[in-house]
Amino acid sequence: MARIFWMAVGAGAAVWAMNKANGAVQKLTPDSLSGTAARGALHLGDLAKQFAQDVKAGMAEREEQLKDDLGLHGTAVVEPRQRRVLRGEPQYRAISAAPGSPAAALPPARSARTTPRTTEETPRRALPQRGGTPNRKDQ
């Protein structure tokens, strides 16, 4: 009876070891590795999204605390935004235009530019006739 018991224990241990070995081999296949990496990347993305939401919520809560502490609920005066020029050149403002300073590289103001109002036509000269024999293909 003892021999049959130990033979069954040995057979069970062999089956268990074979299943563990097959599972390890399956985990190391390229498809399994890529799937594990993809699941890990998705999990990391979810964690990053959750972190961003927590930061936004914390910022909003802190902003409300600061407004309460400073008494700024609805009493602050907001300056109107300046209109942006949609067309044309951007507006540059330079403090000094000393040689070598970054302001020296800025384009001059629009009013300082000179553009001719009319374009004069330059008379075209006729090209001189080439002497010699005419092209044989023309004959």
PyMOL commands that set and color helices and strands:
alter all, ss='L'
color gray80, all
select helices_A, chain A and resi 2-27+30-70+102-105+110-112+136-138
alter helices_A, ss='H'
color red, helices_A
deselect
rebuild
show_as cartoon
